[in-house]
Amino acid sequence: MENKLLDQFDGVISSQWPSKELVEDYAPLSPKEAFELAYHTCNTISSRCISISLSQDTEKGGSRAVLYYSKQKRFTLVEGLEQNLKITIYSSEDGGIEKFYEEVSTNFKETKEAFNSRDADAKTQLLKIILVERKLDEAAHLSMVEAIGRKVYFAIGDARESAAVVPMFMQAEGASLVQLTLNKWMTFAQRLPPEQPYPKTHVAGLLKNLLEIKKWVLSLVRVNLRM
């Protein structure tokens, strides 16, 4: 069940659905920075990351993420290639691509420029907040595909602990409530049998809170990018 949607993407969707590519140079950013900003740019409150793999070398490409937008029946593939970054948008209908492509293209260019204008400390903090963003997505996806409770616990824990060391995050209004909410769900997941699937009865409640937090985090990144 965990890989069903990804299997569909890697099969029929990526080979047969209408698509459009956006290719961007890494410069003046590193491949890691460009990939993280592209992930953030393509992310929305309701989108879901169904797969992500990260390059171990921050100065080289190799990272890959697949995001799914259920309401729009659309997928986005973000790839860190050897020389540049590629964002490919797939939709079951041609008309579902063009508007989102223009939004992503404009927003990514603006995001790169805004990020590059910040000092080194601000850049580091922003990347760490996007890491929190990714971990929230991971926790949501794992709960929806009934992954074992241990995996959900670690994803929530990573989000909470990563946020705790970022001043830009912890000093923002609402941060304490976010941390309390994450701690609540981490404690719940910790009490589950670690190798049993995350209980369906608690998925809706977890997702509701994670989406609220994700909305807050997305806004936090965007605000601080342009300060």
C-alpha positions as CSV (number, residue, x, y, z in Angstrom):
1,M,0.0,0.0,0.0
2,E,2.9,2.3,0.8
3,N,4.2,2.3,-2.8
4,K,1.0,2.0,-4.7
5,L,0.7,5.7,-5.7
6,L,4.4,6.0,-6.4
7,D,4.3,2.8,-8.5
8,Q,1.5,4.5,-10.5
9,F,3.6,7.6,-11.0
10,D,6.7,5.7,-12.0
11,G,4.7,3.7,-14.4
12,V,1.8,5.1,-16.4
13,I,1.8,8.7,-15.1
14,S,5.4,9.6,-15.8
15,S,5.4,8.0,-19.2
16,Q,1.9,8.8,-20.5
17,W,0.4,11.8,-18.8
18,P,0.8,15.3,-20.3
19,S,3.7,17.1,-18.8
20,K,5.8,20.3,-18.9
21,E,9.3,20.8,-17.7
22,L,11.0,23.8,-16.0
23,V,14.8,23.7,-16.1
24,E,16.8,26.1,-13.9
25,D,20.5,26.7,-13.3
26,Y,21.7,26.1,-9.8
27,A,23.8,29.2,-9.7
28,P,24.1,31.3,-7.6
29,L,22.9,28.6,-5.2
30,S,24.3,25.2,-4.3
31,P,22.4,22.1,-5.6
32,K,21.1,21.4,-2.1
33,E,19.8,25.0,-1.6
34,A,18.2,25.0,-5.0
35,F,16.5,21.6,-4.4
36,E,15.1,22.6,-1.0
37,L,13.8,25.9,-2.4
38,A,12.2,24.1,-5.3
39,Y,10.5,21.6,-2.9
40,H,9.2,24.5,-0.9
41,T,8.0,26.4,-4.1
42,C,6.1,23.4,-5.4
43,N,4.6,22.5,-2.0
44,T,1.1,23.6,-1.0
45,I,-1.0,23.0,2.1
46,S,-2.9,20.2,0.5
47,S,-0.1,18.6,-1.5
48,R,1.5,15.3,-0.4
49,C,5.1,14.2,-0.8
50,I,4.9,10.5,-1.8
51,S,8.6,10.0,-2.3
52,I,11.9,11.8,-1.5
53,S,15.5,10.8,-1.8
54,L,18.3,13.2,-1.0
55,S,21.8,13.4,-2.3
56,Q,24.5,12.9,0.3
57,D,26.7,15.5,-1.4
58,T,25.4,19.1,-1.0
59,E,27.6,20.3,-3.9
60,K,26.1,17.8,-6.4
61,G,22.7,16.9,-7.7
62,G,20.9,13.6,-7.1
63,S,18.0,14.6,-5.0
64,R,14.5,13.7,-6.1
65,A,11.0,14.3,-4.7
66,V,7.5,13.5,-6.0
67,L,4.6,15.6,-4.8
68,Y,0.9,14.7,-5.4
69,Y,-2.1,17.1,-5.4
70,S,-5.2,14.9,-5.1
71,K,-7.8,17.6,-5.8
72,Q,-6.1,18.6,-9.0
73,K,-5.1,15.1,-10.0
74,R,-1.6,16.5,-10.6
75,F,2.0,15.4,-9.8
76,T,5.2,17.3,-9.6
77,L,8.7,15.8,-9.9
78,V,11.6,17.8,-8.5
79,E,15.0,16.5,-9.6
80,G,18.5,17.7,-8.9
81,L,20.4,16.8,-12.0
82,E,24.2,17.0,-12.6
83,Q,24.1,20.5,-14.1
84,N,20.7,22.0,-13.2
85,L,17.4,21.6,-11.4
86,K,14.4,20.2,-13.2
87,I,10.8,20.5,-12.2
88,T,8.3,18.4,-14.2
89,I,4.5,18.9,-13.8
90,Y,2.2,16.1,-14.8
91,S,-1.6,16.4,-15.1
92,S,-4.3,14.1,-16.4
93,E,-5.5,17.1,-18.5
94,D,-3.4,19.5,-20.4
95,G,-5.3,22.5,-18.9
96,G,-4.2,21.5,-15.4
97,I,-0.6,22.2,-16.2
98,E,-0.2,25.7,-17.7
99,K,-1.4,27.8,-14.7
100,F,0.5,25.9,-12.1
101,Y,3.6,25.9,-14.3
102,E,3.5,29.7,-14.6
103,E,3.1,30.0,-10.8
104,V,6.0,27.7,-10.0
105,S,8.2,29.3,-12.6
106,T,7.6,32.8,-11.3
107,N,7.7,31.8,-7.6
108,F,10.9,29.8,-7.9
109,K,12.8,32.6,-9.6
110,E,11.6,35.1,-6.9
111,T,12.4,32.6,-4.1
112,K,15.9,32.0,-5.4
113,E,16.6,35.7,-5.6
114,A,15.1,36.4,-2.2
115,F,17.1,33.6,-0.6
116,N,20.3,34.6,-2.2
117,S,20.0,38.1,-0.8
118,R,19.9,36.9,2.8
119,D,23.0,36.5,5.0
120,A,24.5,33.1,5.7
121,D,22.8,32.6,9.1
122,A,19.4,33.4,7.7
123,K,20.0,31.0,4.8
124,T,20.9,28.2,7.2
125,Q,17.8,28.8,9.3
126,L,15.5,28.9,6.3
127,L,16.8,25.6,5.0
128,K,16.3,24.1,8.4
129,I,12.7,25.3,8.5
130,I,12.1,23.7,5.0
131,L,13.5,20.5,6.6
132,V,10.7,20.8,9.2
133,E,8.3,21.3,6.3
134,R,9.5,18.1,4.6
135,K,9.3,16.1,7.9
136,L,5.7,17.2,8.4
137,D,4.9,16.0,4.9
138,E,6.6,12.7,5.7
139,A,4.7,12.2,8.9
140,A,1.4,12.9,7.1
141,H,2.2,10.5,4.2
142,L,3.3,7.7,6.4
143,S,0.1,7.9,8.5
144,M,-2.0,7.9,5.4
145,V,-0.4,4.7,4.0
146,E,-0.6,2.9,7.3
147,A,3.2,2.8,7.8
148,I,4.3,1.3,11.1
149,G,3.9,3.5,14.1
150,R,7.7,3.8,14.7
151,K,8.2,5.5,11.3
152,V,5.4,8.0,12.1
153,Y,6.9,8.7,15.5
154,F,10.4,9.4,14.1
155,A,9.0,11.7,11.4
156,I,7.1,13.8,13.9
157,G,10.0,13.7,16.3
158,D,12.4,14.9,13.6
159,A,10.1,17.8,12.8
160,R,9.8,18.9,16.4
161,E,13.5,18.5,17.2
162,S,14.7,20.2,14.0
163,A,12.4,23.2,14.7
164,A,13.6,23.5,18.3
165,V,17.1,24.6,17.3
166,V,16.1,27.3,14.8
167,P,15.7,30.8,16.4
168,M,13.7,32.0,13.4
169,F,11.2,29.3,14.1
170,M,11.1,29.3,17.9
171,Q,10.8,33.2,18.1
172,A,7.8,33.3,15.7
173,E,4.4,33.9,17.1
174,G,2.6,30.5,17.5
175,A,5.8,28.4,17.8
176,S,5.0,27.2,21.3
177,L,1.6,25.9,20.3
178,V,3.2,24.2,17.3
179,Q,5.7,22.5,19.5
180,L,3.1,21.4,22.0
181,T,1.0,19.9,19.3
182,L,3.9,18.0,17.8
183,N,4.8,16.8,21.2
184,K,1.3,15.5,21.8
185,W,1.3,13.4,18.6
186,M,4.9,12.3,19.2
187,T,3.9,11.0,22.7
188,F,0.8,9.3,21.2
189,A,2.9,7.6,18.5
190,Q,5.6,6.6,21.0
191,R,3.0,4.6,23.0
192,L,1.9,2.6,20.0
193,P,3.3,-0.9,19.2
194,P,6.3,0.2,17.2
195,E,6.0,-2.4,14.4
196,Q,2.2,-2.2,14.0
197,P,0.5,0.1,11.4
198,Y,-0.4,3.5,12.6
199,P,-4.1,3.3,13.7
200,K,-6.6,4.5,11.1
201,T,-8.8,5.9,13.9
202,H,-6.2,8.6,14.6
203,V,-5.1,9.5,11.1
204,A,-7.8,12.2,10.6
205,G,-6.9,14.0,13.9
206,L,-3.2,13.9,13.1
207,L,-3.6,15.1,9.6
208,K,-5.8,18.0,10.7
209,N,-3.1,19.2,13.1
210,L,-0.3,18.6,10.7
211,L,-2.0,20.6,7.9
212,E,-2.6,23.5,10.4
213,I,1.1,23.4,11.3
214,K,2.2,23.1,7.7
215,K,0.2,26.2,6.7
216,W,1.9,28.1,9.5
217,V,5.4,26.8,8.4
218,L,4.8,27.6,4.7
219,S,3.9,31.2,5.7
220,L,6.9,31.4,8.0
221,V,9.3,30.6,5.3
222,R,7.7,33.0,2.8
223,V,7.7,35.8,5.3
224,N,11.3,35.4,6.3
225,L,12.5,34.9,2.8
226,R,11.5,38.5,2.0
227,M,12.4,40.3,5.2
